[in-house]
Amino acid sequence: MMLTVEEVAQHNTRDSCWVIIRGYVYDVTDFLSEHPGGTAVILRFAGQDATVEYDLIHPPRMVENELPPEKHLGPVAKSCNLSPKCLAPAKMEPSMESTADEGPPLSQMIGLNDFEAAAKYKLTGRAWVYYSSSAESMRTYTNNLADWSKVTFRPRVLRDVRKVDTHRTILGQYSNLPIFIAPCALGRLGHPEGEHCLVRGAARFNIPYAVSMGSSTNPEDLIQTWAKENKRGSLMFQLYVKKDFNEVRATVQRARSLGFKALMVTVDTPVVGKREEDDKFKAKQGLPSPVAPQHAETISRGPYSSSFNWNDLGWIAKEWGNNGPLCLKGLTTAEDVKAAADLGFTSLYISNHGGRQLDGAPSGLHVLMEIRRFYPDILQSCEVLLDGGVRRGTDVLKALALGASAVGLGRPFMYALSTHGTDGVCRALDILTDEIKTNMRLLGVTRLEQLNGDIVNTRLLEQELVTSLNEQETASVSAVGRPRACI
């Protein structure tokens, strides 16, 4: 059935919302509350053509896959009487800092923070806010950065450090460096090639890249890019658990069939955190912020399951099967790390989502110190990954010295791809490689295995740790049926 522009324009409310994407009409009314970016983004284009906005951040065919067939309403007829409001191409947003300059050249990117400064000039306002924003008062984000300075080194001298070895096995895969690219969504907000830049960088430096389920590029296309790079490095897949568990099963099956080497199950998103800069930007654009309906218990924040719990890990592990490690991402207390280890999980990822979820959550380094104090054996028996505020090779070395197996970085690579594409990602990895090797030599070590607690002073950070844990609650969680055979 051919629809007219005038018919589509009538469906421009929350109760009946149609949009046009590439000449085809979709009824997204029921999808509004499920959209990860919130309802306001879609309602902005209710009854209109959303193609430009959609193509900027979404993989091809996503709308067809997300919506049931009955919501695919049909093509829209071309009209010579198109109103300016309907089918008008979206205007490009200005960058955060108005400038005619494209920003500094790649050769002037000396540290990872240089990419962030350059990205602020180059990115659109929307992209900058999305990449840089964090929850509420930004305490978690701030602590992520600040806590690294609370640990200092105790270097040894007069050692032969001509040759250093930085290789490490991460989630079962060889890596040239003890780092990986952490999952980040919407790469095409920063660069037209988006996540392809991250795949190429990871492959060329032979390190892992954890692909976000919120990637703006289809995972099938990223696997093809990885193949073109001779399958160097490795690709992992990050899973968000949505409300529809059948959809979750299908996503796990898809990741498994595509050959991803590990599955990261995100456990810290029962809802999406309140990111005030995001909400403020939407308000400036005339978009409504999330508001709780009358008599509703909470504001609707995202499509993720608020009922997802320890009992559900068994069927996810079973669905994934023996296709590589299954890693729990988003652990922020020593108690939950212990509970996960007791359930048989041997790949544990300390992360507070880049400070984007709970404001006031501990930094990854803080949690690592908790584990080291209360459950040091876990650092020997399990693979413990960590991210959060890592901006220097010295940060990586501190984490490894305190027991982390590998360290993830997210925002720095998003800023690097935004300013210089694949070359930017590779330059960022060059910087990290140099800093890691240089500071290993300055510490007097030649292998990562030589990094231990003797080379760091943690007294300042230790003063902030809790003095006891709720062992009883940890024990009750660990009593859940153990899916060991599936992990």
C-alpha positions in Angstrom: 0.0 0.0 0.0 1.4 3.4 -1.1 1.1 6.0 1.6 1.0 9.8 1.1 3.1 12.3 3.0 -0.1 13.9 4.2 -1.2 10.6 5.8 2.1 10.1 7.5 2.1 13.6 8.9 -1.1 12.9 10.8 0.6 10.3 12.9 2.8 12.7 14.9 2.1 12.0 18.6 3.1 9.6 21.3 -0.1 7.7 20.8 0.4 7.2 17.1 3.9 7.7 15.8 4.9 7.0 12.2 8.3 7.8 10.6 9.7 7.6 7.1 13.1 5.9 6.6 14.6 5.7 3.1 11.2 6.1 1.5 9.4 3.5 3.7 6.9 4.1 6.5 7.2 2.5 9.9 4.8 2.6 12.9 7.1 3.0 15.9 4.5 3.8 18.4 5.0 0.7 20.5 8.8 1.0 20.1 9.0 4.4 21.7 9.5 3.2 25.3 12.0 0.6 24.1 14.3 3.0 22.2 17.7 3.1 23.9 18.1 6.8 23.2 14.7 7.7 24.7 11.3 8.5 23.2 12.1 12.2 22.6 14.6 11.5 19.8 12.0 9.6 17.8 9.1 12.0 18.6 11.1 14.8 17.2 10.6 13.1 13.8 7.0 11.9 14.4 5.1 12.1 11.1 8.3 13.1 9.2 11.3 11.7 7.4 13.9 10.5 9.9 16.4 9.1 7.3 19.3 11.5 7.9 19.1 11.1 11.7 18.6 7.4 11.4 21.5 6.8 9.0 23.9 8.8 11.2 23.9 6.4 14.1 22.1 3.1 13.1 23.3 0.1 11.2 21.5 -0.6 7.9 18.4 -2.9 8.3 18.1 -2.3 12.1 14.6 -0.8 11.8 13.5 -3.8 9.7 14.9 -6.2 12.3 13.6 -4.4 15.4 10.0 -4.0 14.3 7.6 -6.8 13.6 6.3 -7.1 10.0 2.9 -5.5 10.8 4.7 -2.3 11.7 6.3 -2.1 8.2 3.5 0.0 6.7 4.7 0.5 3.1 6.4 2.9 0.8 5.6 6.6 0.8 4.5 8.3 -2.5 6.6 11.1 -3.7 4.9 14.4 -3.6 5.6 17.7 -5.3 3.8 19.5 -2.4 6.1 18.4 0.4 5.9 20.7 3.4 9.2 22.1 4.7 8.6 20.2 7.9 8.1 16.9 6.3 10.9 15.2 4.5 13.2 18.1 5.1 16.8 16.9 5.5 18.2 17.4 9.0 20.6 20.2 9.5 24.1 19.4 10.7 24.7 20.6 14.3 27.5 22.9 15.0 30.5 21.7 17.0 30.8 22.5 20.7 33.4 25.2 19.9 32.8 27.1 16.7 35.9 27.2 14.6 36.8 27.1 10.9 39.8 25.1 11.7 39.6 21.3 11.4 41.7 20.9 14.6 45.3 19.9 15.2 47.0 17.4 12.8 47.7 13.9 13.9 51.3 14.6 14.5 50.3 16.9 17.4 48.4 14.2 19.2 51.1 13.4 21.9 48.9 12.1 24.7 45.4 10.6 24.8 44.0 13.7 26.3 45.0 15.6 23.2 42.3 13.6 21.3 39.7 14.7 23.7 40.6 18.3 23.4 40.5 18.1 19.6 37.3 16.1 19.6 35.5 18.9 21.5 36.2 21.2 18.6 35.3 18.8 15.8 32.3 16.9 17.1 28.7 18.1 16.8 27.1 19.2 20.0 25.0 16.1 20.2 28.0 13.8 19.6 30.2 15.5 22.1 27.5 15.4 24.8 26.8 11.7 24.1 30.5 10.7 24.3 31.5 12.9 27.2 28.4 12.8 29.4 28.2 10.9 32.7 25.7 10.4 35.4 24.2 13.3 37.4 27.0 15.2 39.3 29.8 13.3 37.5 31.3 12.0 40.8 31.9 8.6 39.4 33.5 9.9 36.2 35.7 12.3 38.2 36.8 9.6 40.7 37.6 7.3 37.8 40.2 9.8 36.6 41.4 11.0 40.0 42.0 7.7 41.7 44.9 6.8 39.5 46.9 9.6 41.1 46.3 8.0 44.6 48.6 5.2 43.7 52.3 6.0 43.2 55.2 3.9 42.0 58.3 2.4 43.7 60.7 2.0 40.8 63.8 -0.2 40.8 66.9 0.9 39.0 70.1 -0.6 37.5 68.3 -3.4 35.7 68.8 -4.5 32.1 65.6 -3.3 30.4 66.7 -3.2 26.8 64.0 -5.7 25.8 60.5 -5.6 27.2 57.6 -8.0 26.5 54.1 -6.5 26.6 52.0 -9.5 25.4 49.1 -10.9 27.3 46.3 -13.4 26.8 42.9 -11.7 27.2 39.7 -13.7 27.3 41.6 -16.6 25.7 43.0 -14.5 22.9 46.7 -13.5 22.3 47.2 -9.7 22.5 50.3 -7.7 21.8 49.4 -5.3 24.7 47.7 -5.8 28.1 44.8 -3.6 26.9 41.6 -3.9 24.9 39.1 -1.5 23.2 36.2 -1.4 25.6 32.6 -1.4 24.2 31.3 2.0 23.2 28.1 2.7 21.2 27.3 5.0 18.2 30.7 5.3 16.6 29.2 6.9 13.5 28.3 9.9 15.6 32.0 10.7 15.5 33.1 9.5 12.1 31.3 8.1 9.0 33.2 4.8 9.2 32.4 4.5 12.9 33.3 1.2 14.5 35.2 0.0 11.4 38.0 2.3 12.6 38.1 0.5 15.9 38.2 -2.9 14.2 41.1 -1.8 12.0 43.1 -0.3 14.9 42.6 -3.4 17.0 43.6 -5.7 14.2 46.7 -3.7 13.2 47.9 -3.7 16.8 46.8 -7.2 17.5 44.6 -6.5 20.5 41.0 -7.3 21.3 38.0 -5.1 20.6 34.7 -5.6 22.4 31.9 -4.6 20.0 29.0 -2.9 21.7 25.5 -4.1 21.1 24.8 -0.5 20.6 27.2 -0.2 17.7 26.1 2.0 14.8 27.5 -0.7 12.4 26.1 -4.2 11.9 28.3 -6.8 13.6 28.2 -8.8 10.3 30.0 -5.8 8.6 32.5 -5.5 11.4 33.4 -9.2 11.1 34.0 -8.6 7.3 36.3 -5.7 8.1 38.1 -7.9 10.6 38.5 -10.6 7.9 40.0 -7.9 5.5 42.6 -7.2 8.2 43.6 -10.8 8.2 41.7 -11.5 11.4 44.5 -10.1 13.5 43.5 -9.1 17.0 40.1 -10.5 18.1 36.5 -9.4 18.4 34.4 -9.9 21.5 30.7 -9.0 21.8 29.0 -7.0 24.5 25.5 -8.1 25.4 22.8 -5.9 27.0 19.9 -7.9 28.5 16.7 -6.4 27.1 13.2 -7.0 28.6 12.4 -9.5 25.9 14.5 -12.5 26.8 13.7 -14.2 23.4 15.3 -11.2 21.8 18.3 -11.7 24.1 18.6 -15.4 23.1 18.5 -14.4 19.4 21.3 -11.8 19.9 23.5 -14.4 21.7 22.9 -16.9 18.9 23.8 -14.2 16.3 27.0 -13.3 18.1 27.9 -17.0 18.4 27.2 -17.7 14.7 29.3 -14.8 13.6 32.3 -16.1 15.5 32.9 -13.6 18.2 35.6 -14.9 20.6 33.9 -14.0 23.9 30.6 -12.7 25.3 30.5 -9.9 27.7 27.2 -9.8 29.6 26.5 -6.3 30.9 25.1 -6.6 34.5 24.9 -2.9 35.6 22.0 -1.6 33.4 18.6 -2.4 35.0 17.9 1.1 33.7 19.9 3.7 31.9 21.5 6.2 34.3 20.5 9.8 34.5 22.9 11.7 32.3 22.1 15.3 32.9 24.2 16.8 30.2 22.3 14.6 27.7 19.0 15.8 29.1 20.1 19.4 29.1 21.2 19.2 25.5 17.8 17.7 24.5 16.1 20.5 26.4 18.1 23.1 24.4 17.0 21.3 21.2 13.4 21.5 22.3 13.2 17.8 23.1 11.3 16.7 26.2 13.3 15.0 28.9 12.1 11.7 30.3 9.0 12.3 32.5 7.2 9.7 34.6 3.6 9.1 33.5 1.0 9.9 36.2 0.9 7.2 38.8 4.0 5.4 37.4 6.6 4.2 39.9 9.6 5.4 37.9 10.7 7.2 34.8 11.2 4.9 31.9 14.9 4.9 31.1 15.8 2.5 28.4 14.8 -0.9 27.1 16.8 -3.1 29.5 15.5 -5.7 31.8 15.0 -4.6 35.4 14.3 -8.1 36.5 17.6 -9.6 35.2 19.3 -11.4 38.0 21.8 -14.1 39.0 19.3 -16.9 38.1 19.3 -15.7 34.5 23.0 -16.2 33.9 22.6 -19.9 33.6 20.4 -19.8 30.4 22.6 -17.1 28.9 25.7 -19.3 29.5 23.9 -22.3 28.1 22.8 -20.3 25.0 26.4 -19.1 24.4 27.8 -22.7 24.9 31.4 -23.5 24.6 32.2 -20.7 22.1 34.6 -18.8 24.3 34.7 -17.1 27.7 31.6 -15.6 29.1 32.5 -12.5 31.1 30.3 -10.5 33.5 30.8 -6.8 32.8 29.8 -4.1 35.3 30.9 -5.5 38.7 31.5 -2.7 41.2 31.8 -4.4 44.6 34.1 -7.1 46.0 31.0 -9.0 47.2 29.6 -9.3 43.7 32.9 -10.3 42.3 33.1 -13.0 45.0 29.5 -14.2 44.2 30.3 -14.4 40.5 33.5 -16.4 41.2 31.6 -18.7 43.5 29.1 -19.3 40.7 32.0 -20.5 38.5 32.6 -17.4 36.4 36.3 -17.0 35.7 36.2 -13.9 33.6 35.1 -10.8 35.6 35.0 -7.3 34.4 35.2 -4.4 36.9 33.4 -1.4 35.3 31.1 1.4 36.3 30.1 2.1 32.7 32.5 5.0 32.4 30.6 6.8 35.2 27.4 6.8 33.1 25.2 4.7 35.4 25.3 5.2 39.2 26.6 8.6 40.4 28.9 7.9 43.4 29.9 4.4 42.4 33.5 3.4 43.1 36.1 3.6 40.5 37.4 0.4 38.9 40.7 0.9 40.7 38.9 1.2 44.0 37.0 -2.1 43.4 40.3 -3.8 42.4 41.8 -2.7 45.8 38.7 -4.1 47.6 39.2 -7.5 45.9 42.9 -7.3 46.8 42.1 -6.7 50.4 39.2 -9.1 51.0 39.5 -11.8 48.3 43.1 -11.8 47.0 42.8 -15.4 45.8 40.3 -14.3 43.1 43.0 -12.4 41.4 44.9 -15.6 41.0 42.1 -17.9 40.1 40.1 -15.6 37.8 40.8 -13.2 34.9 39.9 -9.7 36.2 39.4 -7.0 33.6 39.1 -3.4 34.5 38.3 0.0 32.9 37.5 3.5 34.0 39.4 6.7 33.6 42.5 5.1 32.0 44.4 7.8 30.1 48.0 6.8 30.5 50.2 3.8 30.1 51.1 4.3 33.7 47.5 3.7 34.7 47.6 0.4 32.9 50.8 -0.6 34.7 49.3 0.3 38.1 46.2 -1.8 37.4 48.3 -4.8 36.4 50.6 -4.4 39.4 47.5 -4.6 41.6 46.2 -7.8 40.0 44.2 -6.9 37.0 44.7 -9.1 34.0 44.0 -6.5 31.3 42.7 -2.9 31.1 40.0 -1.5 28.8 39.8 2.0 27.3 36.7 3.5 25.7 36.3 7.2 25.4 39.9 7.9 24.3 39.4 5.7 21.2 36.0 7.3 20.5 37.7 10.7 20.5 40.5 9.4 18.4 38.2 8.0 15.7 36.2 11.2 15.8 39.2 13.4 15.0 41.2 11.3 12.7 39.4 8.0 11.9 41.4 4.8 11.7 44.6 6.8 11.7 43.5 8.4 15.0 42.8 5.0 16.6 46.2 3.7 15.5 47.9 6.8 16.8 46.2 6.4 20.2 47.5 2.8 20.3 51.0 4.0 19.3 50.9 6.4 22.2 49.8 3.7 24.7 52.4 1.2 23.4 55.2 3.8 23.8 54.0 4.8 27.3 53.6 1.2 28.5 57.1 0.2 27.2 58.8 3.3 28.4 57.4 3.1 31.9 58.1 -0.6 32.2 61.7 0.2 31.7 61.6 3.1 34.2 60.1 0.7 36.7 62.8 -1.8 36.1 60.7 -4.6 34.7 60.8 -6.3 31.3 57.8 -8.6 31.5 54.2 -7.9 32.7 54.4 -10.8 35.1 57.1 -8.8 37.1 54.5 -6.2 37.9 53.3 -6.7 41.5 52.3 -4.9 44.7 55.9 -4.2 45.6 56.3 -1.6 42.9 53.3 0.5 44.0 52.3 2.5 47.1 48.6 2.3 47.7 48.4 3.7 51.2 46.4 6.8 50.2 43.7 4.8 48.3 43.5 2.2 51.0 42.3 4.8 53.5 39.1 5.0 51.5 38.3 1.3 51.4 35.5 -0.3 53.6 36.7 -2.1 56.6 34.4 -5.1 56.3 32.0 -6.8 53.9 28.5 -8.2 54.0 29.6 -11.9 53.9 26.2 -13.2 54.6 24.6 -11.5 51.5 27.5 -12.8 49.4 26.9 -16.3 50.6 23.2 -16.1 49.8 23.8 -14.9 46.2 26.4 -17.7 45.7 23.8 -20.2 46.8 22.0 -19.7 43.5 22.2 -22.7 41.2 25.6 -22.8 39.7 25.9 -22.8 35.9 29.5 -24.1 36.0 29.0 -26.7 33.2 27.9 -23.9 30.9 30.8 -21.6 31.5 
